[in-house]
Amino acid sequence: MRKLIISLLTLPLFYLASAQDQPTPVSSTKSAAQSSLPKPQQGLSSGTIASQFDYIFNTSNNYQDYKVVRKTSLEKLKNNIIDSLRGMQSKLSTIHTSLDSHDQEVSSLQDSLAKINEELKITKEQKESFSLLGILLSKGAYNTLVWCVIGLLLILLIFYVYRYRQGHTLTSDAKKTLDDLRDEFDQHRKKAMEREQKLNRRLQDELNKRL
């Protein structure tokens, strides 16, 4: 785009150069030349460079195959061309400055776009992920972890139920065994008391006999 703008601005210079190199047909009579003269206000004080060249060509005297041009007219045309070139250079400088400013804006916009894309990427990853203990996990990994935890808890629950039932069975057996032992102990105690009572009676009977 910058090259295109510079080409468009320098095009009038090439046109002026080509206008100087191309030969212009000489009028046969002075009256014909005078009829093609531009208006006085469109002389060397105004108009384009091309019209000023035409003005000098049409107002110059003919000498064989040459044109006799006044020095003042050439000086005026030279100054006009130099002013035009300076104006174009100023415009080119302004355009370069403007293009540099646009380049900086484009670079800034590209940096901003890159930051926005990075933020969008992070936001998308956060949206599609879960944070667990400060660790960012994807949905698949999170679901797998959750089901693994649920499976582990089920295994622990089944093991706890099994151990509880096994403990309950052992407790029941121990309670039954304790009850049996208590019954046996009560029976043994009763028998022991009966034997003791019998022995006491025999002892009393023996004491009574001796008396």
TORKOL-4160 file (C-alpha; in steps of 0.2 Angstrom, whole numbers, padded with zeros to 4 digits, m for minus):
211
<pt num="1" X="0000" Y="0000" Z="0000"/>
<pt num="2" X="0014" Y="0012" Z="0004"/>
<pt num="3" X="0023" Y="0009" Z="m0013"/>
<pt num="4" X="0006" Y="0012" Z="m0022"/>
<pt num="5" X="0004" Y="0029" Z="m0013"/>
<pt num="6" X="0022" Y="0034" Z="m0017"/>
<pt num="7" X="0020" Y="0029" Z="m0035"/>
<pt num="8" X="0004" Y="0039" Z="m0037"/>
<pt num="9" X="0012" Y="0054" Z="m0030"/>
<pt num="10" X="0028" Y="0053" Z="m0041"/>
<pt num="11" X="0017" Y="0050" Z="m0056"/>
<pt num="12" X="0016" Y="0069" Z="m0060"/>
<pt num="13" X="0035" Y="0070" Z="m0060"/>
<pt num="14" X="0037" Y="0057" Z="m0073"/>
<pt num="15" X="0023" Y="0066" Z="m0083"/>
<pt num="16" X="0033" Y="0082" Z="m0082"/>
<pt num="17" X="0049" Y="0073" Z="m0088"/>
<pt num="18" X="0040" Y="0065" Z="m0102"/>
<pt num="19" X="0032" Y="0081" Z="m0107"/>
<pt num="20" X="0049" Y="0089" Z="m0109"/>
<pt num="21" X="0056" Y="0075" Z="m0119"/>
<pt num="22" X="0041" Y="0074" Z="m0132"/>
<pt num="23" X="0043" Y="0086" Z="m0147"/>
<pt num="24" X="0029" Y="0098" Z="m0149"/>
<pt num="25" X="0023" Y="0103" Z="m0167"/>
<pt num="26" X="0027" Y="0121" Z="m0172"/>
<pt num="27" X="0013" Y="0132" Z="m0178"/>
<pt num="28" X="0014" Y="0138" Z="m0196"/>
<pt num="29" X="0008" Y="0155" Z="m0192"/>
<pt num="30" X="0009" Y="0167" Z="m0177"/>
<pt num="31" X="m0009" Y="0169" Z="m0177"/>
<pt num="32" X="m0013" Y="0151" Z="m0174"/>
<pt num="33" X="m0001" Y="0151" Z="m0160"/>
<pt num="34" X="m0009" Y="0166" Z="m0152"/>
<pt num="35" X="m0026" Y="0158" Z="m0154"/>
<pt num="36" X="m0021" Y="0144" Z="m0143"/>
<pt num="37" X="m0014" Y="0155" Z="m0129"/>
<pt num="38" X="m0021" Y="0152" Z="m0112"/>
<pt num="39" X="m0030" Y="0165" Z="m0102"/>
<pt num="40" X="m0018" Y="0178" Z="m0093"/>
<pt num="41" X="m0023" Y="0172" Z="m0076"/>
<pt num="42" X="m0018" Y="0154" Z="m0081"/>
<pt num="43" X="0000" Y="0159" Z="m0084"/>
<pt num="44" X="0015" Y="0155" Z="m0073"/>
<pt num="45" X="0007" Y="0161" Z="m0058"/>
<pt num="46" X="m0006" Y="0148" Z="m0057"/>
<pt num="47" X="m0011" Y="0131" Z="m0064"/>
<pt num="48" X="m0002" Y="0115" Z="m0066"/>
<pt num="49" X="0016" Y="0112" Z="m0071"/>
<pt num="50" X="0010" Y="0105" Z="m0088"/>
<pt num="51" X="m0001" Y="0120" Z="m0091"/>
<pt num="52" X="0014" Y="0132" Z="m0087"/>
<pt num="53" X="0025" Y="0122" Z="m0099"/>
<pt num="54" X="0011" Y="0124" Z="m0112"/>
<pt num="55" X="0010" Y="0143" Z="m0108"/>
<pt num="56" X="0029" Y="0145" Z="m0111"/>
<pt num="57" X="0029" Y="0135" Z="m0127"/>
<pt num="58" X="0014" Y="0145" Z="m0134"/>
<pt num="59" X="0021" Y="0162" Z="m0129"/>
<pt num="60" X="0039" Y="0159" Z="m0135"/>
<pt num="61" X="0045" Y="0165" Z="m0151"/>
<pt num="62" X="0050" Y="0153" Z="m0165"/>
<pt num="63" X="0068" Y="0152" Z="m0172"/>
<pt num="64" X="0069" Y="0139" Z="m0185"/>
<pt num="65" X="0067" Y="0123" Z="m0175"/>
<pt num="66" X="0070" Y="0131" Z="m0159"/>
<pt num="67" X="0059" Y="0141" Z="m0146"/>
<pt num="68" X="0066" Y="0157" Z="m0139"/>
<pt num="69" X="0060" Y="0158" Z="m0121"/>
<pt num="70" X="0063" Y="0172" Z="m0109"/>
<pt num="71" X="0075" Y="0170" Z="m0094"/>
<pt num="72" X="0062" Y="0176" Z="m0082"/>
<pt num="73" X="0049" Y="0164" Z="m0088"/>
<pt num="74" X="0062" Y="0150" Z="m0086"/>
<pt num="75" X="0067" Y="0156" Z="m0069"/>
<pt num="76" X="0048" Y="0157" Z="m0064"/>
<pt num="77" X="0045" Y="0140" Z="m0071"/>
<pt num="78" X="0060" Y="0133" Z="m0062"/>
<pt num="79" X="0055" Y="0140" Z="m0045"/>
<pt num="80" X="0037" Y="0134" Z="m0048"/>
<pt num="81" X="0044" Y="0116" Z="m0051"/>
<pt num="82" X="0055" Y="0117" Z="m0036"/>
<pt num="83" X="0041" Y="0123" Z="m0025"/>
<pt num="84" X="0030" Y="0109" Z="m0032"/>
<pt num="85" X="0044" Y="0096" Z="m0029"/>
<pt num="86" X="0046" Y="0103" Z="m0011"/>
<pt num="87" X="0027" Y="0102" Z="m0009"/>
<pt num="88" X="0027" Y="0084" Z="m0015"/>
<pt num="89" X="0042" Y="0080" Z="m0004"/>
<pt num="90" X="0032" Y="0087" Z="0011"/>
<pt num="91" X="0017" Y="0077" Z="0006"/>
<pt num="92" X="0028" Y="0062" Z="0005"/>
<pt num="93" X="0036" Y="0065" Z="0022"/>
<pt num="94" X="0018" Y="0067" Z="0029"/>
<pt num="95" X="0013" Y="0051" Z="0021"/>
<pt num="96" X="0028" Y="0042" Z="0027"/>
<pt num="97" X="0024" Y="0048" Z="0045"/>
<pt num="98" X="0006" Y="0044" Z="0043"/>
<pt num="99" X="0011" Y="0026" Z="0037"/>
<pt num="100" X="0023" Y="0024" Z="0051"/>
<pt num="101" X="0010" Y="0029" Z="0063"/>
<pt num="102" X="m0002" Y="0017" Z="0055"/>
<pt num="103" X="0011" Y="0003" Z="0055"/>
<pt num="104" X="0013" Y="0006" Z="0074"/>
<pt num="105" X="m0006" Y="0006" Z="0076"/>
<pt num="106" X="m0007" Y="m0011" Z="0066"/>
<pt num="107" X="0008" Y="m0018" Z="0077"/>
<pt num="108" X="m0001" Y="m0012" Z="0093"/>
<pt num="109" X="m0017" Y="m0020" Z="0087"/>
<pt num="110" X="m0008" Y="m0036" Z="0082"/>
<pt num="111" X="m0001" Y="m0037" Z="0100"/>
<pt num="112" X="m0018" Y="m0033" Z="0107"/>
<pt num="113" X="m0026" Y="m0047" Z="0096"/>
<pt num="114" X="m0012" Y="m0059" Z="0102"/>
<pt num="115" X="m0016" Y="m0055" Z="0120"/>
<pt num="116" X="m0034" Y="m0057" Z="0117"/>
<pt num="117" X="m0032" Y="m0074" Z="0109"/>
<pt num="118" X="m0021" Y="m0079" Z="0123"/>
<pt num="119" X="m0034" Y="m0074" Z="0136"/>
<pt num="120" X="m0047" Y="m0083" Z="0126"/>
<pt num="121" X="m0037" Y="m0099" Z="0125"/>
<pt num="122" X="m0034" Y="m0098" Z="0144"/>
<pt num="123" X="m0053" Y="m0094" Z="0147"/>
<pt num="124" X="m0058" Y="m0109" Z="0136"/>
<pt num="125" X="m0046" Y="m0120" Z="0145"/>
<pt num="126" X="m0053" Y="m0114" Z="0162"/>
<pt num="127" X="m0070" Y="m0117" Z="0156"/>
<pt num="128" X="m0067" Y="m0134" Z="0150"/>
<pt num="129" X="m0057" Y="m0139" Z="0165"/>
<pt num="130" X="m0059" Y="m0140" Z="0184"/>
<pt num="131" X="m0047" Y="m0135" Z="0197"/>
<pt num="132" X="m0044" Y="m0148" Z="0211"/>
<pt num="133" X="m0032" Y="m0143" Z="0225"/>
<pt num="134" X="m0024" Y="m0130" Z="0214"/>
<pt num="135" X="m0022" Y="m0142" Z="0199"/>
<pt num="136" X="m0031" Y="m0139" Z="0183"/>
<pt num="137" X="m0039" Y="m0155" Z="0176"/>
<pt num="138" X="m0048" Y="m0158" Z="0160"/>
<pt num="139" X="m0066" Y="m0164" Z="0160"/>
<pt num="140" X="m0061" Y="m0181" Z="0155"/>
<pt num="141" X="m0047" Y="m0182" Z="0168"/>
<pt num="142" X="m0059" Y="m0175" Z="0181"/>
<pt num="143" X="m0072" Y="m0187" Z="0177"/>
<pt num="144" X="m0060" Y="m0202" Z="0178"/>
<pt num="145" X="m0053" Y="m0196" Z="0195"/>
<pt num="146" X="m0071" Y="m0194" Z="0202"/>
<pt num="147" X="m0076" Y="m0211" Z="0196"/>
<pt num="148" X="m0060" Y="m0219" Z="0203"/>
<pt num="149" X="m0064" Y="m0210" Z="0220"/>
<pt num="150" X="m0082" Y="m0217" Z="0220"/>
<pt num="151" X="m0076" Y="m0234" Z="0216"/>
<pt num="152" X="m0063" Y="m0234" Z="0230"/>
<pt num="153" X="m0076" Y="m0228" Z="0242"/>
<pt num="154" X="m0088" Y="m0242" Z="0236"/>
<pt num="155" X="m0074" Y="m0255" Z="0239"/>
<pt num="156" X="m0070" Y="m0248" Z="0256"/>
<pt num="157" X="m0089" Y="m0248" Z="0260"/>
<pt num="158" X="m0091" Y="m0266" Z="0255"/>
<pt num="159" X="m0075" Y="m0271" Z="0265"/>
<pt num="160" X="m0082" Y="m0262" Z="0280"/>
<pt num="161" X="m0099" Y="m0271" Z="0278"/>
<pt num="162" X="m0090" Y="m0287" Z="0276"/>
<pt num="163" X="m0079" Y="m0284" Z="0292"/>
<pt num="164" X="m0094" Y="m0278" Z="0301"/>
<pt num="165" X="m0104" Y="m0293" Z="0297"/>
<pt num="166" X="m0089" Y="m0304" Z="0301"/>
<pt num="167" X="m0087" Y="m0295" Z="0318"/>
<pt num="168" X="m0105" Y="m0296" Z="0322"/>
<pt num="169" X="m0104" Y="m0315" Z="0318"/>
<pt num="170" X="m0089" Y="m0317" Z="0329"/>
<pt num="171" X="m0097" Y="m0306" Z="0343"/>
<pt num="172" X="m0113" Y="m0317" Z="0342"/>
<pt num="173" X="m0102" Y="m0333" Z="0343"/>
<pt num="174" X="m0092" Y="m0326" Z="0358"/>
<pt num="175" X="m0108" Y="m0320" Z="0367"/>
<pt num="176" X="m0115" Y="m0338" Z="0364"/>
<pt num="177" X="m0099" Y="m0346" Z="0370"/>
<pt num="178" X="m0100" Y="m0334" Z="0385"/>
<pt num="179" X="m0118" Y="m0339" Z="0389"/>
<pt num="180" X="m0113" Y="m0357" Z="0388"/>
<pt num="181" X="m0098" Y="m0354" Z="0400"/>
<pt num="182" X="m0110" Y="m0345" Z="0412"/>
<pt num="183" X="m0122" Y="m0359" Z="0412"/>
<pt num="184" X="m0109" Y="m0372" Z="0414"/>
<pt num="185" X="m0101" Y="m0361" Z="0428"/>
<pt num="186" X="m0118" Y="m0360" Z="0437"/>
<pt num="187" X="m0121" Y="m0378" Z="0436"/>
<pt num="188" X="m0104" Y="m0382" Z="0443"/>
<pt num="189" X="m0107" Y="m0369" Z="0457"/>
<pt num="190" X="m0124" Y="m0377" Z="0461"/>
<pt num="191" X="m0115" Y="m0394" Z="0461"/>
<pt num="192" X="m0101" Y="m0388" Z="0472"/>
<pt num="193" X="m0114" Y="m0380" Z="0484"/>
<pt num="194" X="m0123" Y="m0396" Z="0485"/>
<pt num="195" X="m0107" Y="m0406" Z="0488"/>
<pt num="196" X="m0102" Y="m0393" Z="0501"/>
<pt num="197" X="m0120" Y="m0395" Z="0509"/>
<pt num="198" X="m0118" Y="m0414" Z="0509"/>
<pt num="199" X="m0101" Y="m0413" Z="0517"/>
<pt num="200" X="m0107" Y="m0401" Z="0530"/>
<pt num="201" X="m0122" Y="m0412" Z="0534"/>
<pt num="202" X="m0110" Y="m0427" Z="0535"/>
<pt num="203" X="m0099" Y="m0418" Z="0546"/>
<pt num="204" X="m0113" Y="m0412" Z="0557"/>
<pt num="205" X="m0119" Y="m0430" Z="0558"/>
<pt num="206" X="m0102" Y="m0436" Z="0563"/>
<pt num="207" X="m0101" Y="m0423" Z="0577"/>
<pt num="208" X="m0118" Y="m0428" Z="0583"/>
<pt num="209" X="m0113" Y="m0446" Z="0584"/>
<pt num="210" X="m0098" Y="m0443" Z="0594"/>
<pt num="211" X="m0107" Y="m0432" Z="0606"/>
